[in-house]
Amino acid sequence: MTEHAPTTQLSERDQAVLAFERQWWRHVGAKEEAIRATFSLSTARYYQLLGALVDSPLALAFDPMLVKRLQRMRSVRSEARASRSLPTRD
């Protein structure tokens, strides 16, 4: 895709991020190391990009099953954080 082409498909980097997310990681820290080695990004920046990508209609069209799984996982984590942060009344 050239610089002047309309954005009607995912960039190569976005496609690579989705392919990367299809992998399963057995060891704590292995994914973080692979993120730095593969994308030359901090894990924080990678997850910022992934979050935006998960909300992208282009990503959903490119790999609907993966993107919907990532959306569900994000929703579960968000709900868990919200339930931990809500004060309880005794």
C-alpha positions in Angstrom: 0.0 0.0 0.0 1.4 3.4 -0.9 1.3 6.5 1.3 -1.4 8.0 -0.8 -3.6 4.9 -1.0 -6.9 5.2 0.9 -7.0 3.3 4.1 -9.2 0.5 3.1 -7.1 -2.3 4.5 -5.0 -3.0 7.6 -1.4 -1.9 7.5 1.3 -4.6 7.5 2.1 -3.7 11.1 -1.5 -4.1 12.2 -1.7 -7.5 10.4 1.5 -8.5 12.1 0.0 -7.5 15.5 -3.1 -9.6 14.9 -1.0 -12.6 13.8 1.1 -12.1 16.9 -2.0 -12.2 19.1 -3.0 -15.5 17.6 0.0 -17.1 19.4 -0.2 -18.6 22.8 2.4 -17.9 25.5 3.4 -20.5 28.1 5.8 -18.6 30.2 5.4 -15.3 32.1 7.4 -12.6 30.4 7.9 -14.5 27.1 5.3 -12.4 25.4 6.7 -9.1 26.6 10.2 -10.1 25.4 8.7 -11.2 22.0 6.9 -7.8 21.8 10.2 -5.9 22.2 12.1 -8.2 19.8 9.4 -8.3 17.1 8.0 -4.8 17.1 10.7 -2.7 18.9 7.9 -1.4 21.2 7.4 -1.2 24.9 4.7 -3.5 26.1 2.7 -0.4 27.1 2.8 1.0 23.6 2.0 -2.4 22.1 -1.1 -2.7 24.2 -2.1 0.9 23.3 -1.9 0.0 19.6 -3.7 -3.4 20.2 -6.5 -1.6 22.0 -7.1 0.8 19.1 -6.8 -2.1 16.7 -9.4 -4.2 18.5 -11.8 -1.3 18.0 -11.1 -1.0 14.3 -13.8 -2.1 11.8 -10.9 -3.0 9.5 -9.5 -5.4 12.0 -12.9 -6.9 12.7 -13.3 -7.5 8.9 -9.8 -8.9 8.7 -10.1 -11.5 11.5 -13.5 -11.5 13.1 -13.0 -14.4 15.4 -9.7 -13.1 16.9 -10.9 -9.5 17.2 -14.2 -10.6 19.0 -12.2 -12.8 21.3 -9.9 -9.9 22.1 -12.9 -7.7 22.7 -14.4 -10.2 25.1 -11.2 -10.6 27.0 -10.9 -6.8 27.3 -14.5 -6.6 28.5 -13.9 -9.3 31.2 -10.7 -7.6 32.4 -12.5 -4.2 32.5 -15.4 -5.7 34.5 -13.1 -7.3 36.9 -11.2 -4.1 37.5 -14.5 -2.2 38.1 -15.8 -4.8 40.6 -12.5 -4.5 42.6 -12.6 -0.8 42.7 -16.2 -0.3 43.7 -16.6 0.3 47.5 -18.7 -2.2 49.3 -21.3 -1.3 51.9 -21.4 -3.5 55.0 
